[in-house]
Amino acid sequence: MYSWEEIRNKVNDFISTLEYERAPRKLYEPITYTLQQGGKRIRPVIFLMAYNLYKEEIEKALYPAVAMEVYHNYTLIHDDVMDKADIRRGLPTVWAKWGESPAILSGDTMLVLAYEFMANVPDDKLRATMAIFTEMAKEIGEGQQFDMEFETRGDVTEAEYINMIRLKTSVLIANCMKMGAMLAGAPQEDVDNLYAYGETVGLAFQLQDDLLDVYGDPKIFGKKIGGDICCNKKTFLLIKAMELASPEQRKEMEQRMAQETFDADEKIGYFTSLYNELGIKAICEERIAALFNDCDRYIDAVSVPVERKQAIRNFADSLLSRIH
């Protein structure tokens, strides 16, 4: 049984060997640049941990696991174009470095590569795997569309927001768990519980991102703080603030969000102060902790020895530590 750190090292070693000996180079350079930036590699790691619950030879699942990382990074390239974000993981984003059109095209190519990598599964699992992957891709697109539509709405509910992040973020992590277990021959009940586990972790992870966008250290978080505030993104923090604000506070929030020109630092400072006044940070932290606690019942129900599940628990603890 591997630790999550050992699995991440295997993923990074595998990604470091990927080469694209095709022209034009400017199509593939952004792909290499993106994939070699590192990070926790949450999606392929959790894919391989689910696989490792049942089988030791995780190298056999590296291609489909890395397919999820390639797919994830394709979505980030396009998200950065849509959000006009110029920093990710402490480095210039692809569109900021190469331009919008090259970023879109390289992202599209990464999507194709993700499907190519995902096809490297046993023939008897190929049809089911591709069906899961394709349905997941549609759901993530739906989540992104909801996210964009929410930017122009002032009445987004918490339930709508949770569903949006479930689609945009959670289903990718959930399906990593699902496919990893399925490819390893896990019982269907285990597959279902691991999907639910991944979905819950994904919700907690996105709420962490919401929190870190306001309260994180840019040097650790890897991107500028306050980007969601400047873009009027309907995050958990903003939705709860609008719910708890007085009529006067809500009116000022709406006026500030309606401004087309503004001082970014001043706007970020205003919303951060308001969140502090309303206790939004603590509310968000409590919700994140509750979601991580919910994960326990799903992993407890998985029918493998307790000690084999410890690596997954340790990985969840490492994710929770992002806000402590």
N, C-alpha and C positions, 0 to 999 in steps of 0.2 A: 504494500500500500504506500503510495507516494504522498508526501506533504504537498501543500499547495505551492510552496516555494520551489520545490523540485519540479513540479509540473510546469510552473511558469518558466523556469529555466529551459525546459525541453521545448516549450513553445517558442521562446526567444531564439534558441539555437536553430530551430526549424525555419523561422521567418528570416533569419540572417542568411540562410542558404538560397532564398528565393531570388532568382534572376530572370530578367525579361530581355532576352536577346532579340528584340524586335525593334523595328523602326516605325514611326519616328521617335527618337529618344525623349522629346519633350512631352510625349504622351505618357511615358512610363516613369520618368524621373519623379513626378509628384507622387506616384504610387509608392515607389521605394522610399521616398522622403517621409511619407505618412506612416507606413508600416514599421519603419525602423526608429520611430520616436519613442518606442517603449511604452511604459505604463504598467498597470497591474495586470493587463491582459485578462480581465475578468471573464469575458465570454468564453474564450477557448479553455481557460483554466477550469471553469465550472463545468464545461462540457466534458472535459477529460476526467474530472473528479467523479462525475456521475458514472462515466464508463468504468472508472477504476473501482467503483463499488463492487463490480461483478467480474472484471477481468484485469489481469496484471499487465498485459501487453498493450499499453496505451499508445505506443507508436503506430499501431494499426488504425487509430482514430485521429491521427494528427491532421490529415488533410481536411476532413469535414469540420474538425474543431477550429482550425485556422480559417476555414471558409466563413465562419461566423465573425471572426475578427476582421476579415477583409470586408465583409458586408457592413459591419458596424462602422468601419472607417469610411466606407463609401457614403454612408448617411451623414457622417460628420462633415465631410468635404462639402456636401450640398447644403447642410444646415448652416455652415459658416458663410456660404455665399448668400443665403437667404437672410441671415441675421446680420450680415456685414461685420462679422467678428474677425478681427485681424490677428488675434493671439490664441493659440491652443497649445497646451502642454509646454507653455513658456516659449514657444517658437512661433514665427509668422505662419498663419494659415496658408493653405494652398492657393486660395484666390488672391490673398495679399501678396504672395511671392511670385505667382505666375500670371495672375489675371483671372477674371470670372469665367470666360469661355474655356480656357484650358482646364480650370478646376472642374467645371461641369463635365467636360469630355473625359478627363481622367477618372472622375467619380463614376461615370457610366461604365467605363472599362473595368473598374474595380467590381462593379456589380456582376459583370460577365465572368470575371475571374472567380468570384465567390461561387457562382453556379458551377464553374469548371471544377473547382476544388471539392465542392459538395458531391459531385458525381463520383468521387473516389470512395465509394462504399461498396460492400458486397452486393452482387446482382440481386439477391433475394430481398435486400433491404432498400434498393435504389428507388423504386416507385413510391414507397411510403415516405422515405426521407425527403424526396423532392416535393412531394405533396405538402408535407409539414413546412418545409422551407418556403415554398411559394405562398402558402396561406399566411405565414408569418410576415413575409415581405409586404403583402397587401395590407395587413393590419398595421404595420409600422407606417406605411404611407397614409392610412386613414388617421392615425394619431398625429402625424405631422400636419395634415390638413386641418384637423380640429385645432391644433396649437396655433396655426396662423389665423384661423377664423376668430379665435378667442381674443386676439390682440385688438380687435375693433369692437369687442363687446364689453359692456360694463356689468353684465348680469350673470357672469359665469359662476355656477355653483360649485361647491366643493366636490359633490358627486360627479359632476361633469369633468372636473379637473382630474380626479382620480382615474376615471375611465380613460381620459386622454393619455395620461402617463402610463397607464397599463398597456395601451396600444403602442405608444411611441417608444417606451423603454422596457417595460416588464416582459412583454412577450418574447423579446429576443433572449433575455436571460432565462426565462422559463423554458423556451424551446431548446436552448443549449442543454439544460438538464434532461429534458425529455428525449432528445435525440441521442445524447450520450448514453443514457440508460437503455433506450430501445436498441441501439446498435450493439450493446453488450449482451442483449438477450434477457433483460430484466422482465419480471412479471408485470402485467399491465397495471395492477394496483400500485406497484412501486413507481412505474412511469408516471402515473397520474399524481401521486404524492410529490414526486420530485418536480413536476411541472408547477404544482401549487407552491412548493417551496421557492422555486426560482421566481415565480410571479410576485410573491410577497417580498423577497429580497430586492427585486427590481423596483417596487414601489418605494421601499425604504431608501434605496440608492438615489432615486430621483428627488425625493424630498431632501436628501442630503445635499444634492447639487443646488437645489433652490436655496437652502440655508447658506451654503458656502459661497454662493454668488453675492451674498450680502456681507457675510461675516468671516469668510475665509481669508487666508493669507495668499495674496497673488503669487508669491514665490513657491508656495506649496501647491496651491490649487491649479496653477499652470495657465491661468488666463485672467484677464482683467476683471476686477470686482465691480459689480453694479451693472453689468451688461443687460441683465433681465429688466432692471428698473428703467434703464434708458430706452429699451425697446417696448416698454409697456407689456411685457409678457405676463400673462396671468399665471403666476406661480402660487404655490400653497400659501406663501407668506402674504402676498398681495390680496388674495381672496379672503383670507382670515382677517386681514386688516380692514378690508371694506365691510366685512360682516360685523366687526366689533367697533368700528369707528363711530363717533358721534356724527349727526347730520352735518355739522360744520366741517369736521375733519374729512368726511367723505366728499363734500363739495369741493374742498381744496384739492384732494387727491384727483378728482375727475378733471378739474381745471388744469392741473399740472400734466396729466396724461394727454390732454387735448392739445397741448402746446407743440407746435411743429419745430420751433427753435427754442433752445434752452441751454443753460450751462450744465453740463453733465455732472460735474462734481457737486454742484448745488442741489441738483435733483436727487442724486444718490444720497447726499447728506440729509435731505428732508425726509425721504422715505425711511432711511435707516433710523433716524430719530423717532419717527412715528411708530415704527415696529417696536423700538425699545419701550416707548411709552405704553403701548398696548400689550406688551408681554408676548409678542408674536414668536420671538426666538424660542422661548421656553415651551410654547405650545407645539412648535414644530419638532423640537427635540423629543418631547414626550411622545408624539405620534411616531417618530422614527424608532424610538426604543420599543414601542408597542408592536410595531410591525416586525422587528427583529425577534421579539419574544414569540409572536405568532408563528414564526418559521419553525420553532421547536416541535410543534405538534405534527407537522408534516414530515420532518426528518425522523421523528420518533417512530412514525408509522411505517417507515421503509424497512422491509424484511431482510436486513443484513445485520451481522453482529455490530453491537454498539461501537466497538473500537474501530471498525472500518468507516464509520460515519464521522469520526472525530476530525478528520482533515477538513471536511466541509464545514463543521462547526467553527474550526479555527479560522477558516477563510471568512466566514460571516463576521467573526469577531474583528478581523483585520479591517473589514469594510466599515464596521461601526466606529472604529477608532478614528476614522477621518474627521469626526466632529468632536473628538475629545483631546 
